[in-house]
Amino acid sequence: MEPNNFESTIIKDWNDDNWKEFYNFLKSESELKIPDEQWKNWYIHNESGGFLGIFWHILKWKDYNVFLQIEQGNLCCKIGPVEVIEDRSNIRDEWHDILKEEAKKQNKNEIIKPAKFGWGDFMTVAIVERKNWLGNDNEIIQKEKVI
């Protein structure tokens, strides 16, 4: 019997170990040209039960970090920390509008607004749903396409 790994398991059946294997694959993929020090992964507890996440491609925009994050599914464009509570919605909305405009210019219709905007220190401002970057639920990953 073949071991349960991300390359041979349909995407909807991936468990934490499959996600860790996939994240390690991404980290080792030279085409992404992402420095090791920008890769971080951890388990995030939240109201939905939590997820194993990974974030990278950290850039500065104004006084904030903007970065990409995979949350065991969606590819998320994030911003944070935004520590001043009164600034959160304005900063989030401004960064979302910039991403939306750039996505429109590049005809990247898969980059969409999240179903609900958050209001915490770190906020998701846009997403690419799992099916649009990783593959459909009943498919095996096509690594070259993902890269």
VMD Tcl script that builds the backbone (N, CA, C; Angstrom):
set m [mol new atoms 441]
animate dup $m
set s [atomselect $m all]
$s set {name element resname resid chain x y z} {
  {N N MET 1 A 0.839 -1.183 0.000}
  {CA C MET 1 A 0.000 0.000 0.000}
  {C C MET 1 A 0.888 1.251 0.000}
  {N N GLU 2 A 0.578 2.182 -0.866}
  {CA C GLU 2 A 1.346 3.421 -0.969}
  {C C GLU 2 A 1.074 4.299 0.245}
  {N N PRO 3 A 2.110 4.961 0.761}
  {CA C PRO 3 A 1.886 5.839 1.912}
  {C C PRO 3 A 0.934 6.980 1.562}
  {N N ASN 4 A 0.251 7.455 2.576}
  {CA C ASN 4 A -0.680 8.567 2.401}
  {C C ASN 4 A 0.146 9.849 2.316}
  {N N ASN 5 A 0.337 10.356 1.075}
  {CA C ASN 5 A 1.077 11.605 0.943}
  {C C ASN 5 A 0.323 12.559 0.032}
  {N N PHE 6 A 0.732 13.798 0.035}
  {CA C PHE 6 A -0.017 14.819 -0.693}
  {C C PHE 6 A -0.029 14.586 -2.193}
  {N N GLU 7 A 0.958 13.884 -2.730}
  {CA C GLU 7 A 1.019 13.663 -4.173}
  {C C GLU 7 A 0.063 12.570 -4.657}
  {N N SER 8 A -0.392 11.726 -3.759}
  {CA C SER 8 A -1.250 10.624 -4.191}
  {C C SER 8 A -2.619 10.621 -3.510}
  {N N THR 9 A -2.918 11.635 -2.731}
  {CA C THR 9 A -4.191 11.724 -2.014}
  {C C THR 9 A -5.033 12.818 -2.663}
  {N N ILE 10 A -6.323 12.534 -2.877}
  {CA C ILE 10 A -7.158 13.594 -3.440}
  {C C ILE 10 A -7.222 14.748 -2.436}
  {N N ILE 11 A -7.297 15.945 -2.971}
  {CA C ILE 11 A -7.124 17.158 -2.170}
  {C C ILE 11 A -8.107 17.246 -1.004}
  {N N LYS 12 A -9.371 16.881 -1.226}
  {CA C LYS 12 A -10.342 17.014 -0.128}
  {C C LYS 12 A -10.035 16.083 1.040}
  {N N ASP 13 A -9.202 15.056 0.823}
  {CA C ASP 13 A -8.856 14.114 1.884}
  {C C ASP 13 A -7.530 14.419 2.567}
  {N N TRP 14 A -6.912 15.531 2.229}
  {CA C TRP 14 A -5.639 15.879 2.859}
  {C C TRP 14 A -5.827 16.074 4.358}
  {N N ASN 15 A -4.887 15.533 5.122}
  {CA C ASN 15 A -4.864 15.736 6.563}
  {C C ASN 15 A -3.702 16.671 6.910}
  {N N ASP 16 A -3.471 16.915 8.180}
  {CA C ASP 16 A -2.392 17.822 8.584}
  {C C ASP 16 A -1.038 17.380 8.034}
  {N N ASP 17 A -0.770 16.072 8.035}
  {CA C ASP 17 A 0.509 15.586 7.520}
  {C C ASP 17 A 0.654 15.877 6.027}
  {N N ASN 18 A -0.433 15.725 5.265}
  {CA C ASN 18 A -0.382 16.039 3.832}
  {C C ASN 18 A -0.076 17.517 3.613}
  {N N TRP 19 A -0.717 18.365 4.400}
  {CA C TRP 19 A -0.465 19.800 4.283}
  {C C TRP 19 A 0.976 20.122 4.635}
  {N N LYS 20 A 1.521 19.521 5.681}
  {CA C LYS 20 A 2.919 19.758 6.046}
  {C C LYS 20 A 3.847 19.321 4.920}
  {N N GLU 21 A 3.569 18.161 4.316}
  {CA C GLU 21 A 4.381 17.690 3.186}
  {C C GLU 21 A 4.305 18.679 2.028}
  {N N PHE 22 A 3.102 19.161 1.751}
  {CA C PHE 22 A 2.922 20.118 0.671}
  {C C PHE 22 A 3.677 21.415 0.968}
  {N N TYR 23 A 3.565 21.919 2.190}
  {CA C TYR 23 A 4.288 23.135 2.555}
  {C C TYR 23 A 5.800 22.935 2.402}
  {N N ASN 24 A 6.298 21.773 2.798}
  {CA C ASN 24 A 7.729 21.486 2.633}
  {C C ASN 24 A 8.112 21.439 1.155}
  {N N PHE 25 A 7.243 20.895 0.326}
  {CA C PHE 25 A 7.474 20.909 -1.115}
  {C C PHE 25 A 7.580 22.351 -1.613}
  {N N LEU 26 A 6.647 23.208 -1.207}
  {CA C LEU 26 A 6.688 24.605 -1.635}
  {C C LEU 26 A 7.981 25.283 -1.198}
  {N N LYS 27 A 8.382 25.030 0.043}
  {CA C LYS 27 A 9.605 25.644 0.558}
  {C C LYS 27 A 10.826 25.217 -0.247}
  {N N SER 28 A 10.810 23.989 -0.751}
  {CA C SER 28 A 11.976 23.471 -1.473}
  {C C SER 28 A 11.946 23.797 -2.965}
  {N N GLU 29 A 10.856 24.355 -3.441}
  {CA C GLU 29 A 10.699 24.617 -4.873}
  {C C GLU 29 A 11.499 25.851 -5.279}
  {N N SER 30 A 12.566 25.641 -6.017}
  {CA C SER 30 A 13.463 26.749 -6.360}
  {C C SER 30 A 12.813 27.783 -7.266}
  {N N GLU 31 A 11.824 27.410 -8.066}
  {CA C GLU 31 A 11.173 28.375 -8.961}
  {C C GLU 31 A 10.477 29.489 -8.179}
  {N N LEU 32 A 10.087 29.229 -6.957}
  {CA C LEU 32 A 9.402 30.246 -6.165}
  {C C LEU 32 A 10.362 31.312 -5.647}
  {N N LYS 33 A 11.645 30.952 -5.558}
  {CA C LYS 33 A 12.684 31.904 -5.136}
  {C C LYS 33 A 12.307 32.656 -3.866}
  {N N ILE 34 A 11.869 31.938 -2.887}
  {CA C ILE 34 A 11.468 32.542 -1.620}
  {C C ILE 34 A 12.523 32.192 -0.567}
  {N N PRO 35 A 13.130 33.201 0.052}
  {CA C PRO 35 A 14.157 32.924 1.059}
  {C C PRO 35 A 13.596 32.104 2.226}
  {N N ASP 36 A 14.407 31.200 2.730}
  {CA C ASP 36 A 13.985 30.344 3.844}
  {C C ASP 36 A 13.465 31.146 5.029}
  {N N GLU 37 A 14.100 32.282 5.309}
  {CA C GLU 37 A 13.697 33.053 6.486}
  {C C GLU 37 A 12.309 33.669 6.350}
  {N N GLN 38 A 11.732 33.679 5.137}
  {CA C GLN 38 A 10.384 34.222 4.982}
  {C C GLN 38 A 9.308 33.161 5.177}
  {N N TRP 39 A 9.686 31.899 5.266}
  {CA C TRP 39 A 8.707 30.847 5.454}
  {C C TRP 39 A 8.500 30.606 6.938}
  {N N LYS 40 A 7.259 30.633 7.343}
  {CA C LYS 40 A 6.912 30.305 8.726}
  {C C LYS 40 A 5.660 29.438 8.649}
  {N N ASN 41 A 5.571 28.469 9.507}
  {CA C ASN 41 A 4.320 27.719 9.572}
  {C C ASN 41 A 3.977 27.419 11.021}
  {N N TRP 42 A 2.713 27.341 11.269}
  {CA C TRP 42 A 2.237 27.181 12.633}
  {C C TRP 42 A 0.774 26.761 12.616}
  {N N TYR 43 A 0.301 26.352 13.790}
  {CA C TYR 43 A -1.110 26.025 13.933}
  {C C TYR 43 A -1.811 27.217 14.565}
  {N N ILE 44 A -2.847 27.703 13.908}
  {CA C ILE 44 A -3.605 28.854 14.394}
  {C C ILE 44 A -4.937 28.370 14.951}
  {N N HIS 45 A -5.203 28.678 16.180}
  {CA C HIS 45 A -6.498 28.371 16.781}
  {C C HIS 45 A -7.436 29.535 16.481}
  {N N ASN 46 A -8.644 29.215 16.055}
  {CA C ASN 46 A -9.639 30.268 15.834}
  {C C ASN 46 A -11.029 29.708 16.102}
  {N N GLU 47 A -12.047 30.534 15.909}
  {CA C GLU 47 A -13.424 30.127 16.208}
  {C C GLU 47 A -13.895 28.952 15.350}
  {N N SER 48 A -13.285 28.796 14.167}
  {CA C SER 48 A -13.679 27.703 13.275}
  {C C SER 48 A -12.960 26.401 13.601}
  {N N GLY 49 A -12.109 26.402 14.603}
  {CA C GLY 49 A -11.398 25.192 14.985}
  {C C GLY 49 A -9.914 25.252 14.707}
  {N N GLY 50 A -9.489 26.160 13.841}
  {CA C GLY 50 A -8.072 26.342 13.581}
  {C C GLY 50 A -7.602 25.700 12.291}
  {N N PHE 51 A -6.355 25.972 11.958}
  {CA C PHE 51 A -5.772 25.439 10.729}
  {C C PHE 51 A -4.258 25.448 10.842}
  {N N LEU 52 A -3.627 24.609 10.040}
  {CA C LEU 52 A -2.187 24.624 9.884}
  {C C LEU 52 A -1.895 25.581 8.738}
  {N N GLY 53 A -1.191 26.646 9.026}
  {CA C GLY 53 A -0.956 27.667 8.022}
  {C C GLY 53 A 0.508 27.864 7.725}
  {N N ILE 54 A 0.741 28.527 6.629}
  {CA C ILE 54 A 2.098 28.905 6.252}
  {C C ILE 54 A 2.022 30.280 5.617}
  {N N PHE 55 A 2.986 31.124 5.929}
  {CA C PHE 55 A 2.983 32.437 5.286}
  {C C PHE 55 A 4.367 32.767 4.763}
  {N N TRP 56 A 4.386 33.601 3.734}
  {CA C TRP 56 A 5.635 33.970 3.084}
  {C C TRP 56 A 5.434 35.223 2.246}
  {N N HIS 57 A 6.468 35.621 1.572}
  {CA C HIS 57 A 6.476 36.785 0.681}
  {C C HIS 57 A 6.030 38.034 1.444}
  {N N ILE 58 A 6.758 38.283 2.530}
  {CA C ILE 58 A 6.433 39.399 3.409}
  {C C ILE 58 A 7.041 40.679 2.833}
  {N N LEU 59 A 6.192 41.653 2.609}
  {CA C LEU 59 A 6.614 42.955 2.100}
  {C C LEU 59 A 6.094 44.043 3.025}
  {N N LYS 60 A 6.685 45.209 2.919}
  {CA C LYS 60 A 6.208 46.363 3.682}
  {C C LYS 60 A 5.314 47.212 2.787}
  {N N TRP 61 A 4.192 47.627 3.315}
  {CA C TRP 61 A 3.308 48.607 2.687}
  {C C TRP 61 A 2.930 49.582 3.787}
  {N N LYS 62 A 3.304 50.829 3.576}
  {CA C LYS 62 A 3.165 51.843 4.627}
  {C C LYS 62 A 3.881 51.317 5.876}
  {N N ASP 63 A 3.200 51.242 6.994}
  {CA C ASP 63 A 3.821 50.739 8.224}
  {C C ASP 63 A 3.437 49.295 8.532}
  {N N TYR 64 A 2.920 48.585 7.545}
  {CA C TYR 64 A 2.338 47.266 7.793}
  {C C TYR 64 A 3.028 46.183 6.970}
  {N N ASN 65 A 2.972 44.977 7.488}
  {CA C ASN 65 A 3.412 43.825 6.719}
  {C C ASN 65 A 2.245 43.348 5.871}
  {N N VAL 66 A 2.523 43.061 4.623}
  {CA C VAL 66 A 1.553 42.406 3.754}
  {C C VAL 66 A 2.210 41.111 3.295}
  {N N PHE 67 A 1.433 40.054 3.210}
  {CA C PHE 67 A 2.025 38.752 2.933}
  {C C PHE 67 A 0.973 37.795 2.406}
  {N N LEU 68 A 1.459 36.661 1.913}
  {CA C LEU 68 A 0.585 35.590 1.450}
  {C C LEU 68 A 0.524 34.523 2.529}
  {N N GLN 69 A -0.622 33.886 2.646}
  {CA C GLN 69 A -0.808 32.831 3.645}
  {C C GLN 69 A -1.730 31.763 3.082}
  {N N ILE 70 A -1.365 30.515 3.304}
  {CA C ILE 70 A -2.240 29.391 2.969}
  {C C ILE 70 A -2.824 28.884 4.274}
  {N N GLU 71 A -4.138 28.713 4.281}
  {CA C GLU 71 A -4.836 28.284 5.492}
  {C C GLU 71 A -5.491 26.930 5.255}
  {N N GLN 72 A -4.663 25.925 4.955}
  {CA C GLN 72 A -5.158 24.591 4.629}
  {C C GLN 72 A -6.297 24.679 3.620}
  {N N GLY 73 A -6.125 25.521 2.643}
  {CA C GLY 73 A -7.150 25.689 1.616}
  {C C GLY 73 A -6.944 26.964 0.846}
  {N N ASN 74 A -7.621 28.013 1.262}
  {CA C ASN 74 A -7.530 29.274 0.540}
  {C C ASN 74 A -6.125 29.864 0.606}
  {N N LEU 75 A -5.742 30.512 -0.490}
  {CA C LEU 75 A -4.542 31.324 -0.540}
  {C C LEU 75 A -4.995 32.738 -0.202}
  {N N CYS 76 A -4.464 33.297 0.865}
  {CA C CYS 76 A -4.954 34.566 1.384}
  {C C CYS 76 A -3.907 35.663 1.268}
  {N N CYS 77 A -4.367 36.846 0.929}
  {CA C CYS 77 A -3.549 38.057 0.985}
  {C C CYS 77 A -3.881 38.720 2.314}
  {N N LYS 78 A -2.866 38.921 3.140}
  {CA C LYS 78 A -3.075 39.383 4.505}
  {C C LYS 78 A -2.363 40.713 4.746}
  {N N ILE 79 A -2.767 41.379 5.821}
  {CA C ILE 79 A -2.096 42.575 6.298}
  {C C ILE 79 A -2.083 42.541 7.817}
  {N N GLY 80 A -0.986 43.030 8.377}
  {CA C GLY 80 A -0.925 43.119 9.819}
  {C C GLY 80 A 0.507 43.145 10.326}
  {N N PRO 81 A 0.712 43.407 11.572}
  {CA C PRO 81 A -0.346 43.768 12.505}
  {C C PRO 81 A -0.789 45.223 12.339}
  {N N VAL 82 A -2.076 45.416 12.496}
  {CA C VAL 82 A -2.662 46.760 12.560}
  {C C VAL 82 A -3.126 46.909 14.002}
  {N N GLU 83 A -2.301 47.553 14.784}
  {CA C GLU 83 A -2.519 47.577 16.230}
  {C C GLU 83 A -3.521 48.623 16.690}
  {N N VAL 84 A -3.647 49.728 15.953}
  {CA C VAL 84 A -4.584 50.781 16.344}
  {C C VAL 84 A -5.978 50.377 15.856}
  {N N ILE 85 A -6.831 50.017 16.791}
  {CA C ILE 85 A -8.156 49.478 16.471}
  {C C ILE 85 A -8.930 50.406 15.551}
  {N N GLU 86 A -8.866 51.688 15.788}
  {CA C GLU 86 A -9.635 52.645 14.991}
  {C C GLU 86 A -9.178 52.684 13.537}
  {N N ASP 87 A -7.955 52.243 13.237}
  {CA C ASP 87 A -7.408 52.279 11.874}
  {C C ASP 87 A -7.698 51.017 11.067}
  {N N ARG 88 A -8.114 49.954 11.714}
  {CA C ARG 88 A -8.163 48.650 11.065}
  {C C ARG 88 A -9.024 48.618 9.809}
  {N N SER 89 A -10.260 49.046 9.893}
  {CA C SER 89 A -11.128 48.925 8.718}
  {C C SER 89 A -10.637 49.795 7.568}
  {N N ASN 90 A -10.149 50.998 7.847}
  {CA C ASN 90 A -9.650 51.866 6.778}
  {C C ASN 90 A -8.414 51.281 6.109}
  {N N ILE 91 A -7.474 50.784 6.895}
  {CA C ILE 91 A -6.244 50.185 6.349}
  {C C ILE 91 A -6.584 48.934 5.548}
  {N N ARG 92 A -7.419 48.077 6.109}
  {CA C ARG 92 A -7.839 46.849 5.416}
  {C C ARG 92 A -8.508 47.180 4.091}
  {N N ASP 93 A -9.450 48.106 4.107}
  {CA C ASP 93 A -10.181 48.468 2.895}
  {C C ASP 93 A -9.258 49.080 1.843}
  {N N GLU 94 A -8.320 49.918 2.275}
  {CA C GLU 94 A -7.398 50.536 1.324}
  {C C GLU 94 A -6.524 49.485 0.648}
  {N N TRP 95 A -5.981 48.546 1.442}
  {CA C TRP 95 A -5.128 47.508 0.849}
  {C C TRP 95 A -5.967 46.589 -0.048}
  {N N HIS 96 A -7.175 46.272 0.359}
  {CA C HIS 96 A -8.067 45.462 -0.492}
  {C C HIS 96 A -8.304 46.149 -1.836}
  {N N ASP 97 A -8.589 47.446 -1.809}
  {CA C ASP 97 A -8.859 48.182 -3.055}
  {C C ASP 97 A -7.640 48.178 -3.975}
  {N N ILE 98 A -6.447 48.303 -3.408}
  {CA C ILE 98 A -5.224 48.253 -4.219}
  {C C ILE 98 A -5.082 46.883 -4.867}
  {N N LEU 99 A -5.268 45.823 -4.084}
  {CA C LEU 99 A -5.161 44.464 -4.635}
  {C C LEU 99 A -6.228 44.207 -5.695}
  {N N LYS 100 A -7.442 44.649 -5.420}
  {CA C LYS 100 A -8.550 44.450 -6.363}
  {C C LYS 100 A -8.254 45.147 -7.695}
  {N N GLU 101 A -7.769 46.355 -7.629}
  {CA C GLU 101 A -7.455 47.114 -8.842}
  {C C GLU 101 A -6.333 46.448 -9.634}
  {N N GLU 102 A -5.290 45.997 -8.934}
  {CA C GLU 102 A -4.179 45.326 -9.614}
  {C C GLU 102 A -4.632 43.997 -10.218}
  {N N ALA 103 A -5.450 43.252 -9.502}
  {CA C ALA 103 A -5.982 41.993 -10.031}
  {C C ALA 103 A -6.810 42.243 -11.298}
  {N N LYS 104 A -7.590 43.299 -11.263}
  {CA C LYS 104 A -8.410 43.657 -12.426}
  {C C LYS 104 A -7.523 43.989 -13.630}
  {N N LYS 105 A -6.468 44.774 -13.412}
  {CA C LYS 105 A -5.538 45.133 -14.490}
  {C C LYS 105 A -4.899 43.899 -15.108}
  {N N GLN 106 A -4.613 42.916 -14.277}
  {CA C GLN 106 A -3.942 41.704 -14.747}
  {C C GLN 106 A -4.927 40.597 -15.125}
  {N N ASN 107 A -6.219 40.915 -15.100}
  {CA C ASN 107 A -7.255 39.955 -15.466}
  {C C ASN 107 A -7.198 38.697 -14.587}
  {N N LYS 108 A -6.968 38.894 -13.310}
  {CA C LYS 108 A -6.897 37.803 -12.333}
  {C C LYS 108 A -8.214 37.739 -11.569}
  {N N ASN 109 A -9.246 37.238 -12.212}
  {CA C ASN 109 A -10.585 37.202 -11.624}
  {C C ASN 109 A -10.708 36.252 -10.446}
  {N N GLU 110 A -9.727 35.374 -10.279}
  {CA C GLU 110 A -9.781 34.427 -9.160}
  {C C GLU 110 A -9.425 35.088 -7.828}
  {N N ILE 111 A -8.865 36.286 -7.856}
  {CA C ILE 111 A -8.555 37.017 -6.624}
  {C C ILE 111 A -9.809 37.776 -6.220}
  {N N ILE 112 A -10.396 37.360 -5.097}
  {CA C ILE 112 A -11.705 37.888 -4.707}
  {C C ILE 112 A -11.696 38.384 -3.254}
  {N N LYS 113 A -12.741 39.100 -2.923}
  {CA C LYS 113 A -12.947 39.557 -1.551}
  {C C LYS 113 A -13.336 38.346 -0.695}
  {N N PRO 114 A -12.832 38.258 0.530}
  {CA C PRO 114 A -13.277 37.162 1.398}
  {C C PRO 114 A -14.768 37.306 1.717}
  {N N ALA 115 A -15.398 36.216 2.083}
  {CA C ALA 115 A -16.827 36.236 2.398}
  {C C ALA 115 A -17.121 37.250 3.501}
  {N N LYS 116 A -16.192 37.381 4.431}
  {CA C LYS 116 A -16.368 38.328 5.538}
  {C C LYS 116 A -15.007 38.925 5.870}
  {N N PHE 117 A -14.945 40.235 5.967}
  {CA C PHE 117 A -13.713 40.883 6.395}
  {C C PHE 117 A -13.545 40.717 7.895}
  {N N GLY 118 A -12.312 40.451 8.296}
  {CA C GLY 118 A -12.007 40.402 9.714}
  {C C GLY 118 A -11.696 41.789 10.244}
  {N N TRP 119 A -11.448 41.847 11.542}
  {CA C TRP 119 A -11.214 43.130 12.187}
  {C C TRP 119 A -10.153 42.999 13.273}
  {N N GLY 120 A -9.230 42.063 13.083}
  {CA C GLY 120 A -8.212 41.826 14.101}
  {C C GLY 120 A -6.880 42.463 13.760}
  {N N ASP 121 A -5.851 42.096 14.518}
  {CA C ASP 121 A -4.501 42.598 14.257}
  {C C ASP 121 A -4.035 42.211 12.855}
  {N N PHE 122 A -4.345 40.969 12.446}
  {CA C PHE 122 A -3.991 40.454 11.125}
  {C C PHE 122 A -5.290 40.173 10.379}
  {N N MET 123 A -5.397 40.699 9.166}
  {CA C MET 123 A -6.672 40.590 8.439}
  {C C MET 123 A -6.455 40.070 7.026}
  {N N THR 124 A -7.388 39.222 6.584}
  {CA C THR 124 A -7.412 38.768 5.197}
  {C C THR 124 A -8.108 39.834 4.376}
  {N N VAL 125 A -7.449 40.279 3.307}
  {CA C VAL 125 A -8.031 41.333 2.474}
  {C C VAL 125 A -8.463 40.822 1.103}
  {N N ALA 126 A -7.951 39.655 0.695}
  {CA C ALA 126 A -8.356 39.032 -0.563}
  {C C ALA 126 A -7.986 37.556 -0.494}
  {N N ILE 127 A -8.678 36.740 -1.275}
  {CA C ILE 127 A -8.387 35.304 -1.292}
  {C C ILE 127 A -8.413 34.783 -2.724}
  {N N VAL 128 A -7.761 33.639 -2.885}
  {CA C VAL 128 A -7.937 32.791 -4.058}
  {C C VAL 128 A -8.417 31.465 -3.483}
  {N N GLU 129 A -9.627 31.063 -3.846}
  {CA C GLU 129 A -10.180 29.824 -3.295}
  {C C GLU 129 A -9.321 28.630 -3.698}
  {N N ARG 130 A -9.300 27.629 -2.831}
  {CA C ARG 130 A -8.473 26.435 -3.031}
  {C C ARG 130 A -8.636 25.841 -4.414}
  {N N LYS 131 A -9.860 25.728 -4.900}
  {CA C LYS 131 A -10.094 25.097 -6.205}
  {C C LYS 131 A -9.425 25.865 -7.342}
  {N N ASN 132 A -9.179 27.160 -7.136}
  {CA C ASN 132 A -8.605 27.994 -8.190}
  {C C ASN 132 A -7.085 28.083 -8.177}
  {N N TRP 133 A -6.457 27.536 -7.150}
  {CA C TRP 133 A -4.988 27.558 -7.163}
  {C C TRP 133 A -4.383 26.194 -6.878}
  {N N LEU 134 A -5.083 25.340 -6.145}
  {CA C LEU 134 A -4.543 24.031 -5.776}
  {C C LEU 134 A -5.173 22.908 -6.589}
  {N N GLY 135 A -6.467 23.010 -6.839}
  {CA C GLY 135 A -7.177 21.973 -7.595}
  {C C GLY 135 A -8.532 21.693 -6.982}
  {N N ASN 136 A -9.341 20.974 -7.717}
  {CA C ASN 136 A -10.674 20.606 -7.251}
  {C C ASN 136 A -10.603 19.511 -6.199}
  {N N ASP 137 A -11.649 19.410 -5.393}
  {CA C ASP 137 A -11.698 18.463 -4.281}
  {C C ASP 137 A -11.305 17.041 -4.656}
  {N N ASN 138 A -11.811 16.536 -5.778}
  {CA C ASN 138 A -11.609 15.128 -6.138}
  {C C ASN 138 A -10.421 14.903 -7.061}
  {N N GLU 139 A -9.518 15.865 -7.105}
  {CA C GLU 139 A -8.323 15.741 -7.941}
  {C C GLU 139 A -7.097 15.455 -7.083}
  {N N ILE 140 A -6.095 14.889 -7.733}
  {CA C ILE 140 A -4.750 14.774 -7.170}
  {C C ILE 140 A -4.028 16.051 -7.595}
  {N N ILE 141 A -3.194 16.574 -6.742}
  {CA C ILE 141 A -2.489 17.813 -7.047}
  {C C ILE 141 A -1.632 17.692 -8.308}
  {N N GLN 142 A -1.631 18.743 -9.089}
  {CA C GLN 142 A -0.731 18.882 -10.231}
  {C C GLN 142 A 0.314 19.923 -9.816}
  {N N LYS 143 A 1.426 19.436 -9.281}
  {CA C LYS 143 A 2.422 20.314 -8.660}
  {C C LYS 143 A 2.928 21.402 -9.611}
  {N N GLU 144 A 3.192 21.054 -10.844}
  {CA C GLU 144 A 3.720 22.035 -11.795}
  {C C GLU 144 A 2.718 23.162 -12.037}
  {N N LYS 145 A 1.445 22.815 -12.099}
  {CA C LYS 145 A 0.397 23.827 -12.302}
  {C C LYS 145 A 0.308 24.755 -11.086}
  {N N VAL 146 A 0.441 24.200 -9.896}
  {CA C VAL 146 A 0.377 24.995 -8.673}
  {C C VAL 146 A 1.538 25.978 -8.632}
  {N N ILE 147 A 2.732 25.523 -8.957}
  {CA C ILE 147 A 3.896 26.415 -8.961}
  {C C ILE 147 A 3.702 27.490 -9.999}
}
mol reanalyze $m
mol bondsrecalc $m
mol representation Tube
mol addrep $m
